[in-house]
Amino acid sequence: MAHIKAIQTSVKAVQLGRRAISTLLVLLLLPSVALAEEATTLQIIMQGLRDNLVEITDGLLTDDFELVDRGASAIANHPRIPPEQVQLVVAELGQEMPVFKQFDTRVHDLAVQISTAAKNGDSAAAISAYEDMIDGCFGCHTVYKDRVAGVLRDLN
């Protein structure tokens, strides 16, 4: 929907002259990191991590180490959960929060290992860390996904 509005805005800009069009195109093409971070939710972060995991998988299956590195680096540097969502998760998990955080730390560290292995062209090390990372993902999802999703569902 946002893309359609941007196109409609672009069409209107044609009437404002060449300078307005140039300005609009620059604004549309520049990365809008600040805007993306404002709209980030845990659900969006998790969907991005899923996409990054697919990149790693595809890269490992095709020996494309650049793709493996790109996916692993994105996982290692994923956006932070918004503070208001963190507060809800902390309230829900209570004393279990350190274990929840350990899953995130473990997946982060393994993503860094995968990235390093990919940069070194070490398929065996990348696959080993990938398998451990998958175990971490499923471990967290098995224990926490329903509870965390449930507490955050009320925000939407």
N, CA, C and O atoms as a GROMACS GRO file, in nm:
protein
  624
    1MET      N    1   0.082  -0.119   0.000
    1MET     CA    2   0.000   0.000   0.000
    1MET      C    3   0.087   0.126   0.000
    1MET      O    4   0.056   0.223  -0.068
    2ALA      N    5   0.196   0.122   0.076
    2ALA     CA    6   0.285   0.237   0.084
    2ALA      C    7   0.349   0.263  -0.052
    2ALA      O    8   0.372   0.378  -0.090
    3HIS      N    9   0.377   0.155  -0.125
    3HIS     CA   10   0.438   0.171  -0.257
    3HIS      C   11   0.342   0.242  -0.353
    3HIS      O   12   0.384   0.324  -0.434
    4ILE      N   13   0.213   0.209  -0.343
    4ILE     CA   14   0.113   0.271  -0.430
    4ILE      C   15   0.104   0.420  -0.400
    4ILE      O   16   0.098   0.503  -0.492
    5LYS      N   17   0.103   0.454  -0.272
    5LYS     CA   18   0.099   0.595  -0.235
    5LYS      C   19   0.223   0.668  -0.284
    5LYS      O   20   0.214   0.783  -0.328
    6ALA      N   21   0.338   0.602  -0.279
    6ALA     CA   22   0.462   0.664  -0.326
    6ALA      C   23   0.454   0.690  -0.476
    6ALA      O   24   0.500   0.793  -0.525
    7ILE      N   25   0.396   0.596  -0.549
    7ILE     CA   26   0.380   0.612  -0.694
    7ILE      C   27   0.284   0.727  -0.723
    7ILE      O   28   0.310   0.810  -0.810
    8GLN      N   29   0.172   0.732  -0.650
    8GLN     CA   30   0.077   0.840  -0.669
    8GLN      C   31   0.143   0.975  -0.640
    8GLN      O   32   0.121   1.073  -0.711
    9THR      N   33   0.224   0.979  -0.536
    9THR     CA   34   0.295   1.102  -0.502
    9THR      C   35   0.392   1.139  -0.613
    9THR      O   36   0.407   1.257  -0.646
   10SER      N   37   0.458   1.039  -0.670
   10SER     CA   38   0.551   1.065  -0.779
   10SER      C   39   0.480   1.125  -0.900
   10SER      O   40   0.531   1.217  -0.964
   11VAL      N   41   0.362   1.073  -0.930
   11VAL     CA   42   0.286   1.124  -1.044
   11VAL      C   43   0.248   1.271  -1.020
   11VAL      O   44   0.260   1.353  -1.111
   12LYS      N   45   0.204   1.303  -0.901
   12LYS     CA   46   0.170   1.441  -0.868
   12LYS      C   47   0.292   1.531  -0.876
   12LYS      O   48   0.281   1.649  -0.911
   13ALA      N   49   0.408   1.476  -0.843
   13ALA     CA   50   0.530   1.555  -0.844
   13ALA      C   51   0.569   1.599  -0.985
   13ALA      O   52   0.635   1.702  -1.003
   14VAL      N   53   0.529   1.521  -1.085
   14VAL     CA   54   0.559   1.558  -1.224
   14VAL      C   55   0.505   1.697  -1.253
   14VAL      O   56   0.566   1.774  -1.328
   15GLN      N   57   0.392   1.729  -1.196
   15GLN     CA   58   0.330   1.858  -1.218
   15GLN      C   59   0.408   1.970  -1.149
   15GLN      O   60   0.394   2.087  -1.186
   16LEU      N   61   0.490   1.937  -1.053
   16LEU     CA   62   0.565   2.039  -0.979
   16LEU      C   63   0.696   2.076  -1.046
   16LEU      O   64   0.763   2.170  -1.003
   17GLY      N   65   0.734   2.003  -1.148
   17GLY     CA   66   0.854   2.038  -1.221
   17GLY      C   67   0.966   1.940  -1.199
   17GLY      O   68   0.960   1.851  -1.114
   18ARG      N   69   1.069   1.959  -1.278
   18ARG     CA   70   1.182   1.866  -1.280
   18ARG      C   71   1.255   1.860  -1.146
   18ARG      O   72   1.294   1.752  -1.101
   19ARG      N   73   1.272   1.973  -1.083
   19ARG     CA   74   1.343   1.975  -0.955
   19ARG      C   75   1.268   1.895  -0.848
   19ARG      O   76   1.330   1.823  -0.771
   20ALA      N   77   1.138   1.908  -0.845
   20ALA     CA   78   1.058   1.834  -0.747
   20ALA      C   79   1.068   1.684  -0.773
   20ALA      O   80   1.074   1.606  -0.679
   21ILE      N   81   1.069   1.645  -0.898
   21ILE     CA   82   1.080   1.503  -0.933
   21ILE      C   83   1.215   1.449  -0.887
   21ILE      O   84   1.223   1.342  -0.828
   22SER      N   85   1.319   1.523  -0.916
   22SER     CA   86   1.454   1.480  -0.876
   22SER      C   87   1.462   1.463  -0.724
   22SER      O   88   1.516   1.365  -0.674
   23THR      N   89   1.409   1.559  -0.653
   23THR     CA   90   1.412   1.553  -0.508
   23THR      C   91   1.334   1.433  -0.458
   23THR      O   92   1.380   1.361  -0.369
   24LEU      N   93   1.218   1.410  -0.513
   24LEU     CA   94   1.135   1.298  -0.472
   24LEU      C   95   1.205   1.165  -0.499
   24LEU      O   96   1.203   1.075  -0.414
   25LEU      N   97   1.266   1.151  -0.615
   25LEU     CA   98   1.335   1.027  -0.648
   25LEU      C   99   1.450   1.001  -0.551
   25LEU      O  100   1.471   0.888  -0.508
   26VAL      N  101   1.523   1.104  -0.518
   26VAL     CA  102   1.634   1.088  -0.423
   26VAL      C  103   1.580   1.039  -0.289
   26VAL      O  104   1.635   0.947  -0.229
   27LEU      N  105   1.472   1.101  -0.244
   27LEU     CA  106   1.414   1.061  -0.116
   27LEU      C  107   1.360   0.919  -0.119
   27LEU      O  108   1.371   0.846  -0.020
   28LEU      N  109   1.302   0.878  -0.230
   28LEU     CA  110   1.248   0.743  -0.241
   28LEU      C  111   1.357   0.637  -0.250
   28LEU      O  112   1.339   0.524  -0.204
   29LEU      N  113   1.470   0.674  -0.309
   29LEU     CA  114   1.575   0.576  -0.331
   29LEU      C  115   1.674   0.567  -0.216
   29LEU      O  116   1.746   0.467  -0.205
   30LEU      N  117   1.680   0.668  -0.131
   30LEU     CA  118   1.772   0.663  -0.017
   30LEU      C  119   1.722   0.561   0.084
   30LEU      O  120   1.601   0.547   0.104
   31PRO      N  121   1.814   0.490   0.147
   31PRO     CA  122   1.770   0.398   0.252
   31PRO      C  123   1.705   0.474   0.366
   31PRO      O  124   1.755   0.579   0.408
   32SER      N  125   1.596   0.423   0.414
   32SER     CA  126   1.526   0.491   0.523
   32SER      C  127   1.538   0.409   0.649
   32SER      O  128   1.439   0.359   0.703
   33VAL      N  129   1.662   0.394   0.696
   33VAL     CA  130   1.689   0.311   0.813
   33VAL      C  131   1.613   0.361   0.934
   33VAL      O  132   1.555   0.280   1.007
   34ALA      N  133   1.611   0.489   0.957
   34ALA     CA  134   1.542   0.543   1.075
   34ALA      C  135   1.394   0.510   1.071
   34ALA      O  136   1.336   0.472   1.173
   35LEU      N  137   1.334   0.524   0.955
   35LEU     CA  138   1.191   0.492   0.944
   35LEU      C  139   1.167   0.343   0.964
   35LEU      O  140   1.069   0.304   1.028
   36ALA      N  141   1.255   0.260   0.910
   36ALA     CA  142   1.238   0.116   0.925
   36ALA      C  143   1.250   0.076   1.071
   36ALA      O  144   1.174  -0.010   1.118
   37GLU      N  145   1.344   0.136   1.144
   37GLU     CA  146   1.361   0.100   1.284
   37GLU      C  147   1.239   0.140   1.366
   37GLU      O  148   1.203   0.070   1.460
   38GLU      N  149   1.175   0.251   1.332
   38GLU     CA  150   1.057   0.293   1.405
   38GLU      C  151   0.944   0.193   1.390
   38GLU      O  152   0.864   0.174   1.481
   39ALA      N  153   0.937   0.128   1.274
   39ALA     CA  154   0.828   0.036   1.246
   39ALA      C  155   0.862  -0.108   1.286
   39ALA      O  156   0.780  -0.198   1.264
   40THR      N  157   0.979  -0.132   1.343
   40THR     CA  158   1.022  -0.266   1.374
   40THR      C  159   0.943  -0.324   1.491
   40THR      O  160   0.917  -0.257   1.591
   41THR      N  161   0.907  -0.449   1.475
   41THR     CA  162   0.843  -0.526   1.583
   41THR      C  163   0.917  -0.659   1.590
   41THR      O  164   0.992  -0.694   1.499
   42LEU      N  165   0.896  -0.732   1.698
   42LEU     CA  166   0.959  -0.864   1.708
   42LEU      C  167   0.914  -0.953   1.592
   42LEU      O  168   0.994  -1.030   1.539
   43GLN      N  169   0.789  -0.943   1.554
   43GLN     CA  170   0.740  -1.025   1.442
   43GLN      C  171   0.815  -0.992   1.313
   43GLN      O  172   0.854  -1.082   1.239
   44ILE      N  173   0.836  -0.865   1.286
   44ILE     CA  174   0.909  -0.824   1.165
   44ILE      C  175   1.054  -0.871   1.173
   44ILE      O  176   1.110  -0.917   1.074
   45ILE      N  177   1.113  -0.860   1.291
   45ILE     CA  178   1.251  -0.906   1.309
   45ILE      C  179   1.259  -1.056   1.281
   45ILE      O  180   1.349  -1.101   1.211
   46MET      N  181   1.166  -1.132   1.337
   46MET     CA  182   1.168  -1.277   1.318
   46MET      C  183   1.147  -1.315   1.172
   46MET      O  184   1.208  -1.410   1.124
   47GLN      N  185   1.061  -1.244   1.102
   47GLN     CA  186   1.042  -1.270   0.959
   47GLN      C  187   1.170  -1.242   0.881
   47GLN      O  188   1.204  -1.315   0.788
   48GLY      N  189   1.240  -1.137   0.919
   48GLY     CA  190   1.369  -1.108   0.856
   48GLY      C  191   1.471  -1.216   0.884
   48GLY      O  192   1.546  -1.256   0.795
   49LEU      N  193   1.474  -1.265   1.008
   49LEU     CA  194   1.566  -1.373   1.043
   49LEU      C  195   1.536  -1.499   0.963
   49LEU      O  196   1.628  -1.570   0.921
   50ARG      N  197   1.408  -1.526   0.942
   50ARG     CA  198   1.370  -1.640   0.858
   50ARG      C  199   1.426  -1.623   0.717
   50ARG      O  200   1.481  -1.717   0.659
   51ASP      N  201   1.411  -1.504   0.661
   51ASP     CA  202   1.464  -1.478   0.527
   51ASP      C  203   1.616  -1.493   0.524
   51ASP      O  204   1.672  -1.545   0.428
   52ASN      N  205   1.682  -1.446   0.629
   52ASN     CA  206   1.828  -1.459   0.638
   52ASN      C  207   1.869  -1.606   0.647
   52ASN      O  208   1.969  -1.646   0.589
   53LEU      N  209   1.791  -1.684   0.720
   53LEU     CA  210   1.818  -1.826   0.732
   53LEU      C  211   1.806  -1.896   0.596
   53LEU      O  212   1.885  -1.985   0.565
   54VAL      N  213   1.709  -1.855   0.518
   54VAL     CA  214   1.694  -1.909   0.382
   54VAL      C  215   1.816  -1.874   0.298
   54VAL      O  216   1.864  -1.956   0.219
   55GLU      N  217   1.867  -1.751   0.313
   55GLU     CA  218   1.989  -1.712   0.240
   55GLU      C  219   2.106  -1.804   0.276
   55GLU      O  220   2.178  -1.852   0.188
   56ILE      N  221   2.123  -1.829   0.406
   56ILE     CA  222   2.232  -1.917   0.449
   56ILE      C  223   2.214  -2.056   0.390
   56ILE      O  224   2.308  -2.114   0.338
   57THR      N  225   2.093  -2.108   0.400
   57THR     CA  226   2.064  -2.242   0.348
   57THR      C  227   2.095  -2.250   0.198
   57THR      O  228   2.163  -2.341   0.153
   58ASP      N  229   2.043  -2.154   0.123
   58ASP     CA  230   2.068  -2.152  -0.022
   58ASP      C  231   2.218  -2.142  -0.051
   58ASP      O  232   2.270  -2.211  -0.139
   59GLY      N  233   2.285  -2.057   0.024
   59GLY     CA  234   2.430  -2.041   0.004
   59GLY      C  235   2.507  -2.168   0.033
   59GLY      O  236   2.598  -2.204  -0.041
   60LEU      N  237   2.471  -2.236   0.140
   60LEU     CA  238   2.539  -2.362   0.174
   60LEU      C  239   2.512  -2.469   0.070
   60LEU      O  240   2.601  -2.547   0.035
   61LEU      N  241   2.389  -2.473   0.020
   61LEU     CA  242   2.354  -2.575  -0.080
   61LEU      C  243   2.420  -2.550  -0.215
   61LEU      O  244   2.439  -2.644  -0.293
   62THR      N  245   2.456  -2.427  -0.243
   62THR     CA  246   2.514  -2.393  -0.374
   62THR      C  247   2.660  -2.348  -0.365
   62THR      O  248   2.717  -2.302  -0.463
   63ASP      N  249   2.719  -2.362  -0.246
   63ASP     CA  250   2.857  -2.317  -0.222
   63ASP      C  251   2.877  -2.169  -0.255
   63ASP      O  252   2.982  -2.129  -0.304
   64ASP      N  253   2.775  -2.091  -0.228
   64ASP     CA  254   2.781  -1.945  -0.248
   64ASP      C  255   2.812  -1.881  -0.113
   64ASP      O  256   2.721  -1.846  -0.038
   65PHE      N  257   2.940  -1.867  -0.083
   65PHE     CA  258   2.981  -1.819   0.048
   65PHE      C  259   2.947  -1.673   0.071
   65PHE      O  260   2.931  -1.631   0.186
   66GLU      N  261   2.935  -1.595  -0.034
   66GLU     CA  262   2.890  -1.455  -0.018
   66GLU      C  263   2.747  -1.452   0.034
   66GLU      O  264   2.714  -1.370   0.120
   67LEU      N  265   2.662  -1.538  -0.017
   67LEU     CA  266   2.523  -1.546   0.027
   67LEU      C  267   2.515  -1.595   0.172
   67LEU      O  268   2.436  -1.544   0.251
   68VAL      N  269   2.598  -1.693   0.205
   68VAL     CA  270   2.604  -1.743   0.342
   68VAL      C  271   2.645  -1.630   0.436
   68VAL      O  272   2.582  -1.609   0.540
   69ASP      N  273   2.748  -1.558   0.399
   69ASP     CA  274   2.798  -1.448   0.482
   69ASP      C  275   2.692  -1.339   0.496
   69ASP      O  276   2.672  -1.286   0.606
   70ARG      N  277   2.625  -1.305   0.388
   70ARG     CA  278   2.523  -1.200   0.393
   70ARG      C  279   2.411  -1.239   0.490
   70ARG      O  280   2.370  -1.157   0.573
   71GLY      N  281   2.361  -1.362   0.480
   71GLY     CA  282   2.254  -1.406   0.569
   71GLY      C  283   2.300  -1.413   0.714
   71GLY      O  284   2.229  -1.369   0.804
   72ALA      N  285   2.419  -1.468   0.736
   72ALA     CA  286   2.470  -1.482   0.873
   72ALA      C  287   2.498  -1.346   0.935
   72ALA      O  288   2.467  -1.324   1.052
   73SER      N  289   2.555  -1.256   0.859
   73SER     CA  290   2.584  -1.121   0.910
   73SER      C  291   2.455  -1.049   0.946
   73SER      O  292   2.449  -0.977   1.046
   74ALA      N  293   2.352  -1.067   0.865
   74ALA     CA  294   2.223  -1.003   0.894
   74ALA      C  295   2.162  -1.059   1.023
   74ALA      O  296   2.103  -0.985   1.100
   75ILE      N  297   2.177  -1.188   1.045
   75ILE     CA  298   2.127  -1.247   1.169
   75ILE      C  299   2.206  -1.193   1.288
   75ILE      O  300   2.148  -1.155   1.390
   76ALA      N  301   2.337  -1.190   1.275
   76ALA     CA  302   2.422  -1.143   1.384
   76ALA      C  303   2.394  -0.997   1.420
   76ALA      O  304   2.413  -0.956   1.534
   77ASN      N  305   2.350  -0.920   1.323
   77ASN     CA  306   2.328  -0.776   1.344
   77ASN      C  307   2.182  -0.735   1.331
   77ASN      O  308   2.151  -0.623   1.292
   78HIS      N  309   2.092  -0.827   1.365
   78HIS     CA  310   1.950  -0.797   1.349
   78HIS      C  311   1.909  -0.679   1.438
   78HIS      O  312   1.974  -0.652   1.539
   79PRO      N  313   1.802  -0.610   1.401
   79PRO     CA  314   1.754  -0.496   1.482
   79PRO      C  315   1.714  -0.541   1.622
   79PRO      O  316   1.681  -0.657   1.645
   80ARG      N  317   1.719  -0.447   1.712
   80ARG     CA  318   1.678  -0.474   1.850
   80ARG      C  319   1.526  -0.475   1.860
   80ARG      O  320   1.456  -0.407   1.784
   81ILE      N  321   1.477  -0.552   1.954
   81ILE     CA  322   1.334  -0.554   1.982
   81ILE      C  323   1.298  -0.419   2.043
   81ILE      O  324   1.369  -0.372   2.132
   82PRO      N  325   1.189  -0.356   2.000
   82PRO     CA  326   1.149  -0.227   2.057
   82PRO      C  327   1.132  -0.236   2.209
   82PRO      O  328   1.083  -0.337   2.260
   83PRO      N  329   1.171  -0.131   2.280
   83PRO     CA  330   1.166  -0.133   2.427
   83PRO      C  331   1.029  -0.169   2.485
   83PRO      O  332   1.021  -0.241   2.585
   84GLU      N  333   0.922  -0.120   2.425
   84GLU     CA  334   0.790  -0.150   2.479
   84GLU      C  335   0.758  -0.298   2.467
   84GLU      O  336   0.688  -0.354   2.551
   85GLN      N  337   0.810  -0.363   2.362
   85GLN     CA  338   0.790  -0.507   2.348
   85GLN      C  339   0.880  -0.584   2.444
   85GLN      O  340   0.839  -0.686   2.500
   86VAL      N  341   1.001  -0.535   2.464
   86VAL     CA  342   1.091  -0.599   2.560
   86VAL      C  343   1.027  -0.600   2.698
   86VAL      O  344   1.032  -0.701   2.768
   87GLN      N  345   0.967  -0.489   2.738
   87GLN     CA  346   0.904  -0.480   2.870
   87GLN      C  347   0.792  -0.584   2.885
   87GLN      O  348   0.779  -0.646   2.990
   88LEU      N  349   0.714  -0.602   2.780
   88LEU     CA  350   0.607  -0.701   2.786
   88LEU      C  351   0.662  -0.844   2.796
   88LEU      O  352   0.609  -0.927   2.870
   89VAL      N  353   0.768  -0.870   2.720
   89VAL     CA  354   0.829  -1.003   2.724
   89VAL      C  355   0.890  -1.029   2.862
   89VAL      O  356   0.874  -1.137   2.917
   90VAL      N  357   0.960  -0.930   2.916
   90VAL     CA  358   1.019  -0.943   3.050
   90VAL      C  359   0.910  -0.971   3.153
   90VAL      O  360   0.927  -1.057   3.240
   91ALA      N  361   0.800  -0.898   3.144
   91ALA     CA  362   0.690  -0.918   3.239
   91ALA      C  363   0.632  -1.059   3.226
   91ALA      O  364   0.597  -1.121   3.327
   92GLU      N  365   0.623  -1.110   3.105
   92GLU     CA  366   0.568  -1.244   3.083
   92GLU      C  367   0.665  -1.354   3.129
   92GLU      O  368   0.624  -1.449   3.195
   93LEU      N  369   0.793  -1.339   3.095
   93LEU     CA  370   0.888  -1.446   3.122
   93LEU      C  371   0.948  -1.440   3.262
   93LEU      O  372   0.991  -1.542   3.316
   94GLY      N  373   0.953  -1.322   3.321
   94GLY     CA  374   1.005  -1.308   3.456
   94GLY      C  375   1.143  -1.367   3.472
   94GLY      O  376   1.237  -1.326   3.403
   95GLN      N  377   1.156  -1.463   3.562
   95GLN     CA  378   1.286  -1.523   3.593
   95GLN      C  379   1.341  -1.608   3.479
   95GLN      O  380   1.458  -1.647   3.481
   96GLU      N  381   1.260  -1.636   3.380
   96GLU     CA  382   1.306  -1.713   3.263
   96GLU      C  383   1.376  -1.624   3.161
   96GLU      O  384   1.433  -1.674   3.064
   97MET      N  385   1.373  -1.493   3.181
   97MET     CA  386   1.429  -1.401   3.083
   97MET      C  387   1.576  -1.427   3.052
   97MET      O  388   1.615  -1.418   2.936
   98PRO      N  389   1.660  -1.459   3.151
   98PRO     CA  390   1.800  -1.488   3.117
   98PRO      C  391   1.815  -1.608   3.021
   98PRO      O  392   1.903  -1.607   2.936
   99VAL      N  393   1.730  -1.708   3.035
   99VAL     CA  394   1.736  -1.823   2.945
   99VAL      C  395   1.693  -1.780   2.805
   99VAL      O  396   1.754  -1.820   2.706
  100PHE      N  397   1.588  -1.700   2.797
  100PHE     CA  398   1.540  -1.647   2.668
  100PHE      C  399   1.653  -1.569   2.601
  100PHE      O  400   1.678  -1.585   2.481
  101LYS      N  401   1.720  -1.485   2.677
  101LYS     CA  402   1.830  -1.404   2.624
  101LYS      C  403   1.947  -1.492   2.581
  101LYS      O  404   2.016  -1.461   2.484
  102GLN      N  405   1.970  -1.603   2.653
  102GLN     CA  406   2.078  -1.694   2.614
  102GLN      C  407   2.054  -1.753   2.475
  102GLN      O  408   2.148  -1.773   2.399
  103PHE      N  409   1.928  -1.781   2.443
  103PHE     CA  410   1.899  -1.831   2.309
  103PHE      C  411   1.942  -1.728   2.205
  103PHE      O  412   2.006  -1.763   2.105
  104ASP      N  413   1.907  -1.601   2.227
  104ASP     CA  414   1.943  -1.495   2.133
  104ASP      C  415   2.095  -1.482   2.122
  104ASP      O  416   2.149  -1.470   2.012
  105THR      N  417   2.163  -1.485   2.235
  105THR     CA  418   2.309  -1.473   2.236
  105THR      C  419   2.372  -1.591   2.163
  105THR      O  420   2.467  -1.574   2.086
  106ARG      N  421   2.321  -1.709   2.187
  106ARG     CA  422   2.375  -1.829   2.121
  106ARG      C  423   2.357  -1.820   1.969
  106ARG      O  424   2.450  -1.847   1.893
  107VAL      N  425   2.239  -1.782   1.925
  107VAL     CA  426   2.214  -1.770   1.780
  107VAL      C  427   2.304  -1.661   1.721
  107VAL      O  428   2.359  -1.677   1.612
  108HIS      N  429   2.320  -1.550   1.793
  108HIS     CA  430   2.408  -1.443   1.747
  108HIS      C  431   2.552  -1.495   1.729
  108HIS      O  432   2.613  -1.476   1.624
  109ASP      N  433   2.603  -1.560   1.833
  109ASP     CA  434   2.741  -1.609   1.828
  109ASP      C  435   2.761  -1.710   1.716
  109ASP      O  436   2.864  -1.710   1.649
  110LEU      N  437   2.663  -1.797   1.695
  110LEU     CA  438   2.672  -1.895   1.588
  110LEU      C  439   2.664  -1.828   1.451
  110LEU      O  440   2.731  -1.872   1.357
  111ALA      N  441   2.584  -1.723   1.438
  111ALA     CA  442   2.577  -1.649   1.312
  111ALA      C  443   2.713  -1.586   1.281
  111ALA      O  444   2.756  -1.584   1.166
  112VAL      N  445   2.780  -1.535   1.383
  112VAL     CA  446   2.914  -1.479   1.364
  112VAL      C  447   3.010  -1.589   1.318
  112VAL      O  448   3.092  -1.567   1.228
  113GLN      N  449   3.000  -1.708   1.378
  113GLN     CA  450   3.085  -1.820   1.337
  113GLN      C  451   3.058  -1.860   1.192
  113GLN      O  452   3.151  -1.889   1.117
  114ILE      N  453   2.931  -1.861   1.154
  114ILE     CA  454   2.895  -1.896   1.016
  114ILE      C  455   2.953  -1.793   0.920
  114ILE      O  456   3.010  -1.828   0.817
  115SER      N  457   2.940  -1.667   0.955
  115SER     CA  458   2.994  -1.560   0.870
  115SER      C  459   3.145  -1.575   0.854
  115SER      O  460   3.197  -1.564   0.743
  116THR      N  461   3.214  -1.599   0.964
  116THR     CA  462   3.360  -1.616   0.959
  116THR      C  463   3.397  -1.736   0.873
  116THR      O  464   3.489  -1.729   0.791
  117ALA      N  465   3.327  -1.847   0.893
  117ALA     CA  466   3.354  -1.966   0.814
  117ALA      C  467   3.330  -1.940   0.665
  117ALA      O  468   3.408  -1.985   0.580
  118ALA      N  469   3.223  -1.867   0.634
  118ALA     CA  470   3.194  -1.836   0.493
  118ALA      C  471   3.304  -1.750   0.434
  118ALA      O  472   3.347  -1.773   0.320
  119LYS      N  473   3.351  -1.652   0.508
  119LYS     CA  474   3.460  -1.565   0.459
  119LYS      C  475   3.587  -1.644   0.435
  119LYS      O  476   3.667  -1.610   0.348
  120ASN      N  477   3.605  -1.752   0.512
  120ASN     CA  478   3.723  -1.837   0.497
  120ASN      C  479   3.700  -1.952   0.399
  120ASN      O  480   3.791  -2.031   0.373
  121GLY      N  481   3.578  -1.960   0.343
  121GLY     CA  482   3.547  -2.068   0.250
  121GLY      C  483   3.543  -2.205   0.316
  121GLY      O  484   3.564  -2.306   0.250
  122ASP      N  485   3.516  -2.208   0.447
  122ASP     CA  486   3.516  -2.332   0.524
  122ASP      C  487   3.373  -2.385   0.536
  122ASP      O  488   3.301  -2.354   0.630
  123SER      N  489   3.335  -2.466   0.439
  123SER     CA  490   3.200  -2.519   0.433
  123SER      C  491   3.166  -2.605   0.554
  123SER      O  492   3.056  -2.594   0.608
  124ALA      N  493   3.258  -2.690   0.598
  124ALA     CA  494   3.231  -2.779   0.710
  124ALA      C  495   3.203  -2.700   0.838
  124ALA      O  496   3.110  -2.732   0.912
  125ALA      N  497   3.283  -2.596   0.865
  125ALA     CA  498   3.261  -2.515   0.985
  125ALA      C  499   3.130  -2.438   0.975
  125ALA      O  500   3.058  -2.426   1.074
  126ALA      N  501   3.099  -2.387   0.856
  126ALA     CA  502   2.974  -2.313   0.837
  126ALA      C  503   2.854  -2.405   0.860
  126ALA      O  504   2.757  -2.366   0.925
  127ILE      N  505   2.860  -2.525   0.806
  127ILE     CA  506   2.749  -2.620   0.822
  127ILE      C  507   2.734  -2.662   0.967
  127ILE      O  508   2.622  -2.672   1.017
  128SER      N  509   2.843  -2.687   1.036
  128SER     CA  510   2.837  -2.727   1.176
  128SER      C  511   2.772  -2.618   1.262
  128SER      O  512   2.685  -2.646   1.344
  129ALA      N  513   2.815  -2.493   1.242
  129ALA     CA  514   2.758  -2.381   1.318
  129ALA      C  515   2.611  -2.359   1.278
  129ALA      O  516   2.528  -2.324   1.362
  130TYR      N  517   2.580  -2.379   1.151
  130TYR     CA  518   2.443  -2.366   1.101
  130TYR      C  519   2.352  -2.466   1.170
  130TYR      O  520   2.242  -2.431   1.214
  131GLU      N  521   2.396  -2.591   1.179
  131GLU     CA  522   2.315  -2.694   1.245
  131GLU      C  523   2.290  -2.657   1.391
  131GLU      O  524   2.178  -2.673   1.441
  132ASP      N  525   2.393  -2.608   1.460
  132ASP     CA  526   2.377  -2.566   1.599
  132ASP      C  527   2.282  -2.447   1.609
  132ASP      O  528   2.202  -2.438   1.703
  133MET      N  529   2.291  -2.355   1.512
  133MET     CA  530   2.203  -2.238   1.514
  133MET      C  531   2.057  -2.280   1.495
  133MET      O  532   1.968  -2.228   1.562
  134ILE      N  533   2.034  -2.373   1.405
  134ILE     CA  534   1.897  -2.423   1.383
  134ILE      C  535   1.844  -2.484   1.512
  134ILE      O  536   1.728  -2.462   1.548
  135ASP      N  537   1.928  -2.561   1.581
  135ASP     CA  538   1.886  -2.618   1.709
  135ASP      C  539   1.849  -2.508   1.807
  135ASP      O  540   1.751  -2.521   1.881
  136GLY      N  541   1.926  -2.399   1.809
  136GLY     CA  542   1.896  -2.286   1.897
  136GLY      C  543   1.764  -2.219   1.860
  136GLY      O  544   1.685  -2.184   1.948
  137CYS      N  545   1.741  -2.203   1.732
  137CYS     CA  546   1.616  -2.141   1.687
  137CYS      C  547   1.495  -2.224   1.731
  137CYS      O  548   1.400  -2.173   1.789
  138PHE      N  549   1.502  -2.355   1.701
  138PHE     CA  550   1.389  -2.441   1.737
  138PHE      C  551   1.375  -2.456   1.888
  138PHE      O  552   1.264  -2.468   1.940
  139GLY      N  553   1.486  -2.456   1.959
  139GLY     CA  554   1.480  -2.464   2.105
  139GLY      C  555   1.404  -2.347   2.162
  139GLY      O  556   1.318  -2.364   2.249
  140CYS      N  557   1.435  -2.228   2.116
  140CYS     CA  558   1.367  -2.107   2.164
  140CYS      C  559   1.220  -2.109   2.123
  140CYS      O  560   1.132  -2.079   2.204
  141HIS      N  561   1.195  -2.143   1.999
  141HIS     CA  562   1.056  -2.144   1.951
  141HIS      C  563   0.972  -2.245   2.027
  141HIS      O  564   0.856  -2.218   2.059
  142THR      N  565   1.029  -2.361   2.055
  142THR     CA  566   0.956  -2.465   2.127
  142THR      C  567   0.914  -2.417   2.265
  142THR      O  568   0.802  -2.443   2.309
  143VAL      N  569   1.004  -2.348   2.333
  143VAL     CA  570   0.978  -2.307   2.470
  143VAL      C  571   0.900  -2.175   2.479
  143VAL      O  572   0.813  -2.160   2.564
  144TYR      N  573   0.932  -2.078   2.390
  144TYR     CA  574   0.884  -1.942   2.412
  144TYR      C  575   0.793  -1.882   2.306
  144TYR      O  576   0.726  -1.783   2.334
  145LYS      N  577   0.788  -1.936   2.188
  145LYS     CA  578   0.717  -1.870   2.079
  145LYS      C  579   0.571  -1.838   2.114
  145LYS      O  580   0.528  -1.724   2.099
  146ASP      N  581   0.497  -1.935   2.160
  146ASP     CA  582   0.354  -1.912   2.188
  146ASP      C  583   0.334  -1.808   2.298
  146ASP      O  584   0.246  -1.722   2.286
  147ARG      N  585   0.414  -1.816   2.403
  147ARG     CA  586   0.398  -1.720   2.513
  147ARG      C  587   0.433  -1.579   2.470
  147ARG      O  588   0.360  -1.484   2.498
  148VAL      N  589   0.545  -1.565   2.400
  148VAL     CA  590   0.588  -1.432   2.358
  148VAL      C  591   0.491  -1.376   2.255
  148VAL      O  592   0.451  -1.260   2.264
  149ALA      N  593   0.453  -1.456   2.157
  149ALA     CA  594   0.357  -1.410   2.056
  149ALA      C  595   0.225  -1.370   2.122
  149ALA      O  596   0.162  -1.272   2.083
  150GLY      N  597   0.183  -1.448   2.221
  150GLY     CA  598   0.058  -1.419   2.290
  150GLY      C  599   0.060  -1.286   2.361
  150GLY      O  600  -0.037  -1.210   2.352
  151VAL      N  601   0.168  -1.255   2.430
  151VAL     CA  602   0.176  -1.129   2.504
  151VAL      C  603   0.190  -1.010   2.408
  151VAL      O  604   0.146  -0.899   2.440
  152LEU      N  605   0.250  -1.032   2.293
  152LEU     CA  606   0.268  -0.922   2.197
  152LEU      C  607   0.149  -0.906   2.104
  152LEU      O  608   0.132  -0.801   2.042
  153ARG      N  609   0.066  -1.007   2.094
  153ARG     CA  610  -0.052  -1.002   2.007
  153ARG      C  611  -0.144  -0.887   2.045
  153ARG      O  612  -0.206  -0.826   1.958
  154ASP      N  613  -0.152  -0.857   2.173
  154ASP     CA  614  -0.239  -0.750   2.220
  154ASP      C  615  -0.196  -0.612   2.171
  154ASP      O  616  -0.277  -0.519   2.167
  155LEU      N  617  -0.067  -0.598   2.133
  155LEU     CA  618  -0.020  -0.469   2.081
  155LEU      C  619  -0.075  -0.441   1.942
  155LEU      O  620  -0.095  -0.326   1.904
  156ASN      N  621  -0.099  -0.548   1.866
  156ASN     CA  622  -0.144  -0.532   1.727
  156ASN      C  623  -0.290  -0.515   1.725
  156ASN      O  624  -0.348  -0.500   1.617
   0.00000   0.00000   0.00000
